[in-house]
Amino acid sequence: MSGTARRLAVGLVAVALIAGACGSSGNKTGASGETSTTAPTPQGAPIKLGVIATTSGAGNHFPEIPVGARAAANAINAAGGVKDPAGGPNHLIEIDVCDDAFDPSHSASCARQMVSDKVLALVGNVSANGDVYAPIVYAAGIPLVGIQPNSGSESLNELSYPISGGSVVMLLSNVAFLAKQGVTKLTVEHVQNAAADFLVSTLKKKAASLGMTVVNDVPAPPDAPDLTPYAARLTAAGSQGAVLVEASDRIARFITALGQAGVSLEKFKIVGQLNPSALATLGATADGYYGVDSGFPVDDTANAGIKRFAKEYAAVKGGPGPSTFALQAWVDVHVIAETLIPKMAALDSAALINAMKTIGPINRPEWTPWDWSQPVDAVPGLKLRAFSNKVLYSKADNGRYRPLTPTFTSYL
């Protein structure tokens, strides 16, 4: 890996993990009883899909990711399972979950569990330890499907198949989006560490290419007890808007501080990733804020795909609130079961990889379109495993997101 690629990979960890949710230990589940069915129980051997996610430990927790995968599996199983491509009996989908506890040794153990359990693929992973677990599963020929790439191993290896452009595409799009909103003087705020600093330099280059001037670079320590002083710097030097490279909970604190200072987000335009539950808590204080994502808002049931997701997710009793990460895992399972397996010559990882390479464009109402045969050249020369350059922007209105466009759009 080149020095540039390595620095970018480290930066991905800093950025992707700050888009976190909120904790649960893992286990295996097939059709776990949340969804009733009159369909006969499939008699074929279960198809195992693995999920490695942080649901305990010191870092951000993502307990909703396994729930999203299970929700899809439960619905598929309740409808009779997955048809065997060779004409044999149908198969249940079994979700094999492992909590890496934000710990490298746990992550390695999770990877060995997945290899031992012979999972077809890993889906929806969000982990700080991609450089630990990914090489172990790669060595067994197991691909990563629809994961959040947070490391060099996840971002650059040919066995990684994300279903979006990832953090780099999203952040570069944020700069271009604000330029389209008329912002010429820009603030870039980010968590303070060397990895994030490298990504910020990439954003500055993008801004310059669009005729924008970055008038404020505001790094905020990750352990800052009070973000008010940093919020005050966002609007300095005549800045008209800001890209926030921050966790959802910290973005909420910035919005609160700006509101207390009398800053209107209808006039001072900011963009970032704020989860819907945090937005609902902020209510009208966040009016005018722009959210960016690879999926439609998870409460936007006017979207046919989100309506289906919400119904299936709600059927898993006692789960945490949904997020885009849960939606991503849900999409992964449905695409594997309904789009890829019917094209596979055998039920193994090699056949799955071949299907992904040849399936062509995939379009769904709830998720950005992607094509695994067409990588996006977001940063020339890096060969990132990014397969979509389209995102969706929504505007905050009284505690809810209102999508600005009916479909996903490229700003690059």
N, C-alpha and C positions, 0 to 999 in steps of 0.2 A: 504494500500500500504506500502510495506517495505521501510526502509530508503534508501536502495540502489536503489530500483525502483523509489522512489520519486526523488532522485538526478539525476538519468538517465533521467527521464521525463523532469525535468527542463533543463537538458543539451540538450535535443532534441529541445526545443524551441530555445535555443541559436544557435544551428547548423543549423536546418532546415530552419529557417527564414533568415539566412544569405545567403542562396542560392537564394536570391530574384531577382525579375525582376524590372520593373520600374513602373498616374493616375486615377474614373468613378463611379457614383452612380448606384445602382442596380434597376432592374425592372423585370417584367415577360415578357417572350417572347415565342411564339410558333413558327410556321413557319413564320418568320418575313419579308418575301418578298425578301430576298437576292437571293433565288434560285427559278427559275421558274419551273413549273411542269405541265404536262397534266394529272397526276393521279387524280382521284376523291378525294375530301376532306373527310378525315375520319370522320365518324359520331359518333364514340364512345366518351365517356367522356375523356378529356385529361389526360394523365399520367404526373404527376408533379414530376420533379426532382429538388432539391434545391442546390444552390451553395452559400456558405458563404465565401467571400474572401475580403481581404483588398485592396480596390481600391482608398482609400483616407486616410488622416490622417498622423500621424507622422512617421509610419514605412515604410518598403518596400511595394511597391504597386504591385498588380498582376491583372491588368485589362484584361490580355489575357486569364485568366482562364474561366470567363463566356463566352468569345468569342469561346473558344474551345468547351465548352458544347453546345453552340448555333449552332456552325457549324455542329456538329453531328446531333443535333435535326432537323435542317433545311433540311439536306440531307435525313434523315429518313422520315420526313414528306412529302418531295417532291416526294418520291418514293411510297407514299400511306400510310405512318404511320406504326404503330405496329399492327400485327395481334393479335386479342383477343384469349387468350388460351382456352376460353370456346366456341369459335366459333361465338362470337358476331361481331359487326362492328369494323373496325380498329380504332386505337386511335392515335391522335397526341401526340407528346412529347412536354411538356411545361417546359421551364427552368425558375425557380423561383430564382432570384438573389438578394442577400442582401449584401451590403457593411458594414463590421463591423467597418470601419474607425479606425482600430487599437485601439479600445476602448472597454473595458469590458462591459460597459452598452449597447453599440450598439450591441455587439455580443450577449448578452442575448436577446435583442429585435429581432435580426435576428432569433434566435432559436425559439422564441415564434411565429414569423411570419411563420416559416416553419411548426410548429405544427398546427397552425391555418389553413394554406393552405393545410394541409394533404398531404405533399409530400411523395412519395414512399420511397425516400432515399435522402441523401445529397451526392453530388459527387464533387470530385476535390478540396475540401476545402484546403485553406492555410490560417491559422489564428494564431495569437499569443495568442488567448483566448480560446483554446480548452477546458480548465478546466472550462470555464464559459458556453459556448454554448452546449457542448456535453452532459452533464448530463440532460439538458432540453429536447433535442430530444430523448435521450435514454429512458427517462421516458415515452415518447409516443410510444416507440417501433420502432423508426425510426433508421435504420442503417446508418453508414458512409461507403461509397463505394469509393475506389480509392482516398482517401484523403492523404495529406502529414501529417503524425502524428507528431505534434509539442508539445504534452503535455502528461501527464500521462493518462488522460481520453481517448485520442485518441490512445495511444500506448498500453494500457493494457486492455481495456474493450472488452468484447466478441461481442459487437455490432459494432465494428470497423473492417472493411474489406479492408485494403490497398491492392494495386496490385503490391507492390514491397517490397524489404527488408527494405526500409527506410534509414535514415541517419546513423544508427549504422552499418548496413551491409555494406553500401557504404564506410564509413570511415575505418572500419577494412579491407575491400577489398583493399583500397588504400595502406595500409601498406604492405599487402601481394603482391600486384602488384609490388611495388617498389623493394621488395625483389627479385622477379623474374627478375627484370631488372638489378640485380647485386648490388643493394645498400645495403651496410652493415652498413654505418654510416649515420644516419637519423636525419633530423631536423623536428620538429613538430611546425608549426606556427599556432596561433589561436587568435581570438579576446579575449581580456582580461576581463574575468569575472569568478566568481566561478563556474557557471554552465558548461561552456566550459572546465574549469580546470578538472572537474570530467571525462568528456569524454576523455580528453587527457590522463588521467591516464590509461584508458582502452586501448587506442592506444599504449601506452608505453608497457603495458603487452603483447599485441599482437606482437609488435616488438621484445621483448625479447624472446618470444616463437619461433620466426623465426631466432634467432641468430643475430639479428640486435642490434645496440647500438644507442640509442637516444642521440646524442652528443649536440644538441641544442634544448631547449624549449624556443620558442620565442613568448611571449604574446604581442599583440599590442593593445593599447587602442582603443576603438571603435570610439573615436573622434579625433584620431591622425591626425593633418593636413598634416603631411609629413611622409610617410612610408619608406623613403630612409634609415634612420638609422636601421630600423628593417629588411629591405631587405639585408643590409650588413651583418647582423648576420646569415642569412640563410646558408651561405657557410662557416661559421667559423668552426674551429676544425676539418677540413678535411671532412666535410659533403659531401656526394655524391648525396643527393636528399632531397626533402621536401614534406611533406603532408601539404597543406594549408587548414585550417578549417576557411574559410573566405567567405564573400560575393563576388559575381562576380565582382563588380566594384572595390573592394579592391584587388582582385587577379590581375586585369588588372594593377593596380598601382604598385603592386609588380613586375610584369613582365616588366613593363616599367623601373622601377628602376634597375632591374637586367641587362636589356639590356644596359642601360646607363653606367653601371659599367663594361660592357664587358663580362658578364657571358653568356655563351652559354647554352641554354636549351637542346641542343643535348647531352651535357656532364653532366651538373648538372640537374638531372631529378626531375621535380616537377609535382604534380597531384592535382587536385581540380575540382570545378565546375565553369566554365567560360561560360557564355551564348554565342551563336553563333554571335550575333551582336557585342558584346565586342571583340570577337576574330577577327571578320572582320576588326574592327577599328585598332586593333594592327597590323594586317598583318604579315609580315615576322618577326617582333620583337618576336612573340610568337612561332616561329617554334621550334618544339621539345617538347612543352608543352603537357601534357597528360590530357585529359578531361575524366571524368567518369560520367555515367548516367544510368538510368533505361530504357531509350528509345534511339532509333537511333537519330542522329542529325536531327533536324527538317528541314534542307535544303538538306538532303540526299535522293533525289527523286529517286535514283536507287533502294531504298528499296520500295517494293510495298505498304506497309502500310503507309509510309511517303508520298509517291506520292498521295495516296488517301486523307490523312490528309491535305496536302498542298492545294489540289484542293478545298476541302470543307471549309477550313479555309479562303482561299482567297476570297471565295464567300460571306463572311460576310464583307460588305463594311465598310471602315473607321476604322477597328480594329487595335490594336497595333501589333507589330511584334510577331510572335509565339515563344513559349518556350516549354521546356519539361513539365512545369506545364499545359500549354494549351493542349499539346498532351495527358497528363494523363486524363484530364477532357473529352476530345474527346473520348478516349478509353473507359472510364467509361460508357458514354452514349450508345455507340455502343454495348458494352458487355451486358448491361442491356436489351437493346431493342432486340438484335439479338441472344443472347446466353441464357440469364436467363429467360426472360418472356415466351418464348416458353415452358419452363420446369415448369412453375408455375401453380398451381391449381387455383389461384385467383390473382387478381391484387391488392395485399396489401403487406405491409411491412413484415408481418410474412411469407408469401409465398416466398418473395424475399430472406429472410434470409435462409429459408430452401433450396432454390435452390442453394445459394452460398455454403452452407455446403455440398451439395451432387453433385455438377456439376463436380468435379474433375479437372484435369489439364486444364489450358487455355493457348493456344499458339497463338501468333500473330506475324507477321513479324516485327512490329515496336516497340514492347514492351517486356520487360523481361517476361519469362513464370512464371506463378504462380499457386498455388493450395491452395484454402482457407481451405481445410481439412488438410493441412500439414504445420503447423507453423514452422518457422525456429528458431532453438535454437542458436541465434547469441551470446547471453550472458547467459550462463547456469543459470537457476533458476529464470529468470525475466519474462518468458512467454510473450515476446513481441508479438504484433500482426504484425508479419512480415512473408510474405508468399513466398518469393523468395530470394535465396542467390546468384543470378546471376546478373551481371552488364556488361556494355559494355565500353571498353576503346577506345578512339580515340586519334590520334596524330595530333597536329596542323601543318598545312602545308600551308603557304602563306594565312593565314586568314580563312582557312576552316578546319573542322575536317575530318580526314580520319580514319574510323573505323579500328582497328587492327585485328579484327576477324569478320567473317561473321555472327556469332551468339553470344548470350550472354553466359558468362562464369562465373563459380564459382571460387573464389580465396580463399575461406575459408575452 
